[in-house]
């Protein structure tokens, strides 16, 4: 009897993990054609999240494909941003290009590996972003944690700078053409929509 219960327990957990972690496929073709937009954040007051003071730098909207995701629970940013996503739009939302690239994330950065770039490297850089997502509410946090690789996400909020009283700070990139350790976007998420 115990073996049967254990078997069904393992089966249920496996099924849950499969349904929540499996990649969503779309087939060839661009599925997120537009570039993210950002406009000045004039007149928007600083925000607070726990010990963090959050300064909005720009209003930000993006519709993009999730190329990779990584959950964090024990680094400096994890109580502020529990999930990073690698987003792609334009040519970098097209599965025929993505099939030729392996994207990995760790320590809040990403790497890509490929035999040859499927499109020119500067276009890959301009059409991707490594994004640290900051939920503005418990409901948004729950939705962020539902994100799967392949989702088309619509994100609305702010590019921000976060600071703590001990002097630590992290500032979002404000450019589309930068690459490397300082190139990540730090996004305060007011609205999030997911579609397969």
C-alpha positions as CSV (number, residue, x, y, z in Angstrom):
1,X,0.0,0.0,0.0
2,X,2.8,2.4,1.0
3,X,4.6,1.7,-2.3
4,X,1.4,2.6,-4.3
5,X,1.0,5.9,-2.4
6,X,4.7,6.7,-3.0
7,X,4.4,5.8,-6.7
8,X,1.3,8.1,-7.2
9,X,3.0,10.9,-5.1
10,X,6.1,10.7,-7.4
11,X,3.8,10.6,-10.4
12,X,1.9,13.7,-9.3
13,X,5.1,15.7,-8.5
14,X,6.6,14.7,-11.9
15,X,3.4,15.7,-13.7
16,X,3.3,19.0,-11.9
17,X,7.0,19.8,-12.7
18,X,6.4,18.8,-16.3
19,X,3.4,21.1,-16.7
20,X,5.1,24.1,-14.9
21,X,8.6,23.8,-16.3
22,X,8.2,22.4,-19.8
23,X,9.2,24.8,-22.7
24,X,6.4,26.3,-24.7
25,X,7.1,26.0,-28.5
26,X,5.8,28.2,-31.3
27,X,7.5,26.9,-34.4
28,X,9.4,29.1,-36.9
29,X,8.5,32.8,-37.2
30,X,8.8,36.0,-35.2
31,X,6.3,35.9,-32.3
32,X,7.3,39.2,-30.5
33,X,8.0,41.7,-33.3
34,X,8.3,45.0,-31.3
35,X,11.2,46.4,-29.4
36,X,10.7,47.4,-25.7
37,X,9.8,51.0,-25.1
38,X,11.0,53.3,-22.4
39,X,10.0,56.9,-21.7
40,X,11.1,59.4,-19.0
41,X,9.8,58.7,-15.5
42,X,9.2,62.4,-14.6
43,X,7.2,63.0,-11.5
44,X,7.2,59.4,-10.3
45,X,8.1,59.2,-6.6
46,X,10.5,56.7,-5.1
47,X,9.1,53.3,-4.1
48,X,9.9,51.1,-1.2
49,X,10.2,47.3,-0.9
50,X,11.4,46.0,2.4
51,X,14.8,47.6,3.0
52,X,15.2,48.7,-0.6
53,X,14.6,52.3,-1.8
54,X,13.6,52.1,-5.5
55,X,14.1,55.1,-7.8
56,X,12.2,54.8,-11.2
57,X,14.5,55.8,-14.0
58,X,12.1,55.3,-17.0
59,X,8.7,53.9,-17.8
60,X,9.2,50.5,-19.5
61,X,6.9,48.3,-21.6
62,X,8.0,45.1,-23.4
63,X,6.3,42.3,-25.2
64,X,8.9,39.5,-25.6
65,X,9.5,35.8,-25.7
66,X,11.1,34.2,-22.6
67,X,14.3,32.6,-23.9
68,X,15.4,31.4,-20.5
69,X,14.6,31.8,-16.8
70,X,16.4,31.4,-13.5
71,X,15.0,31.5,-10.0
72,X,17.1,32.8,-7.1
73,X,16.6,32.4,-3.4
74,X,19.9,33.1,-1.6
75,X,21.7,36.0,-3.2
76,X,21.7,39.7,-2.4
77,X,18.9,40.4,-4.9
78,X,16.7,37.4,-4.2
79,X,14.3,39.1,-1.7
80,X,13.9,41.9,-4.1
81,X,13.9,40.0,-7.4
82,X,13.1,36.2,-7.2
83,X,13.4,35.5,-10.9
84,X,15.5,36.6,-13.9
85,X,14.4,36.1,-17.4
86,X,16.2,36.4,-20.7
87,X,13.8,38.1,-23.1
88,X,14.0,38.1,-26.9
89,X,12.1,40.1,-29.5
90,X,12.3,40.5,-33.3
91,X,14.6,37.9,-34.8
92,X,15.5,36.7,-31.3
93,X,11.9,35.5,-30.8
94,X,12.1,33.3,-33.9
95,X,12.4,29.6,-33.0
96,X,14.4,28.8,-36.1
97,X,17.2,31.0,-34.7
98,X,16.8,29.9,-31.0
99,X,17.2,26.3,-31.9
100,X,20.8,27.0,-32.7
101,X,21.6,28.7,-29.3
102,X,22.0,27.3,-25.8
103,X,21.3,30.0,-23.2
104,X,22.3,29.5,-19.5
105,X,21.9,31.8,-16.5
106,X,23.7,31.9,-13.2
107,X,24.8,34.5,-10.7
108,X,22.4,37.0,-12.3
109,X,24.1,36.9,-15.7
110,X,23.7,34.8,-18.8
111,X,25.8,33.1,-21.4
112,X,25.0,31.8,-24.8
113,X,26.7,29.0,-26.7
114,X,26.5,28.3,-30.4
115,X,28.6,27.0,-33.2
116,X,27.9,30.0,-35.3
117,X,25.6,33.0,-34.6
118,X,22.3,32.4,-36.5
119,X,22.1,36.2,-37.0
120,X,24.8,38.8,-36.7
121,X,26.0,39.1,-33.0
122,X,25.2,42.8,-32.7
123,X,21.6,42.0,-33.7
124,X,21.5,39.2,-31.1
125,X,22.6,41.8,-28.4
126,X,20.1,44.4,-29.6
127,X,17.2,42.0,-29.5
128,X,17.7,40.4,-26.1
129,X,17.8,41.5,-22.5
130,X,18.7,39.9,-19.2
131,X,15.9,41.2,-16.8
132,X,15.7,41.1,-13.0
133,X,12.0,41.2,-12.3
134,X,10.8,43.0,-9.1
135,X,7.2,42.2,-8.2
136,X,5.2,45.3,-7.1
137,X,2.7,43.1,-5.2
138,X,2.2,39.5,-4.0
139,X,-0.1,38.8,-6.9
140,X,2.5,40.0,-9.4
141,X,5.1,37.8,-7.6
142,X,2.9,34.7,-8.0
143,X,2.5,35.5,-11.7
144,X,6.2,36.0,-12.2
145,X,6.9,32.6,-10.7
146,X,4.5,31.0,-13.2
147,X,6.7,32.1,-16.1
148,X,7.9,29.3,-18.4
149,X,10.5,29.3,-21.1
150,X,8.7,30.1,-24.4
151,X,6.0,32.3,-22.8
152,X,5.2,35.5,-24.6
153,X,5.2,38.1,-21.7
154,X,3.9,41.6,-21.6
155,X,5.7,43.6,-18.9
156,X,4.8,47.1,-17.8
157,X,6.6,49.0,-15.1
158,X,9.8,50.9,-14.5
159,X,13.5,50.6,-15.1
160,X,14.8,51.3,-11.6
161,X,17.8,51.8,-9.3
162,X,17.6,49.9,-6.0
163,X,19.5,51.0,-2.9
164,X,19.8,49.8,0.7
165,X,20.8,51.8,3.8
166,X,24.2,50.1,4.0
167,X,25.2,51.7,0.7
168,X,24.6,48.8,-1.7
169,X,23.0,49.7,-5.0
170,X,22.1,48.2,-8.3
171,X,21.1,50.3,-11.3
172,X,19.2,49.1,-14.4
173,X,20.8,49.4,-17.8
174,X,19.0,52.0,-20.0
175,X,20.4,50.9,-23.3
176,X,19.6,48.2,-25.9
177,X,23.1,47.7,-27.3
178,X,25.1,47.0,-24.2
179,X,26.5,43.6,-23.2
180,X,28.1,42.1,-20.1
181,X,27.8,42.5,-16.3
182,X,26.4,46.1,-16.4
183,X,23.9,45.4,-19.2
184,X,21.0,43.9,-17.2
185,X,17.6,45.6,-16.8
186,X,16.2,45.9,-13.3
187,X,12.4,46.2,-13.7
188,X,9.7,47.1,-11.2
189,X,6.7,45.1,-12.6
190,X,3.3,46.8,-12.2
191,X,1.6,44.6,-14.8
192,X,2.4,41.2,-16.2
193,X,0.5,39.2,-18.8
194,X,1.5,35.7,-19.9
195,X,0.4,33.9,-23.1
196,X,1.6,30.6,-24.5
